[in-house]
């Protein structure tokens, strides 16, 4: 295999002062055939001096300086352009790797041969506990064989994260993949990489731990907002017009999109009260525009949400949410009385 095998690209946004731990976990890896490209722009949360200090002490680390505050996406693009490895791994300052993580990835690649995308698991640390990521079951069910992305539509519809998979650099460059401006910048390139891949494999074990205190990346490009999510998914569905995809893939991406919209909409502090009607109606418009033929809504309360969104019924959606909260409160009060 070419050397280095893996290029790790890290935008140096470090609001929680976690970048040293991230870099230390990389430098402690048992596998050594990798490089780290730390990209520091002019953001006040981007510690250029720290990046330079690590680069001065560790030959595997290089610091790339950008002359403006450009955001996560552009920083990742600059790091990918500098990278020399056969595979790209995009991390953030709030990630940690177990000591054998890169060795496990290298061993899996030795088994599979070259693949365009290698997906792996992750954990999230919150409240002193580790929680499994959202795709562990899907990874376990995919099996050990190399496959095409259309063979497992459910993996195309997994959360679009840039840091729970390796991308073959040749595939990334050949397809002209890049992170766009704005928040939720991972969505288009992750989907494009999967949909245009020739060979995909999985490693069903956690190789990265996320310690982020916020659910979405805290630093978008200048002028970014939560509403960027709609343009990012529009890019994904525009790609489906160019890449032949069966109904199952369209449906998986559609469900992922609607779940993502509803998650952001419900997340406390994510969409302001004044913006909620506009966000809801943008989401309802996408439900109408991108609804696949033969789509069946999920069961249970999630299906009710899908139905209310499909009808553009914002007041009914809010009332249903309040009713659910009130019901939960009353149920909790009843349980407390019963236990007295």
Buried (B, 14 or more C-beta within 10 A) or exposed (E): BEEBBBBBBBBBBBBBEBBBBBBEBBBEBEBEBBBBBBBBBEBEBBBBEBBBBBBEEEEBBBBBBBEEBBBBBBBBBBBBEBBEBBBBBBBBBBBBBBEBBBBBBBEBBEEBEBBBBBBBBBBBBEEEEEEEBBBBEBBEEBEEEBBEBBEBBBBBBBBBBBBBBBBBBEBBBEBEBBBBBBBBBBBBBBBBBBBBBEBBBBBBBBBBBBBBEEEBBBBBBEEBEBBBBBBBBBBBBEBBEEEEBEEBBBBBBBBBBBBBBBEBBEEEEBBEEEBBEEBBEBBBEBBEEBBBEEBEBBEEEBEBBBBBBBEBBBEEBBEBBEEEEEEEEEEEEEEEEEEE
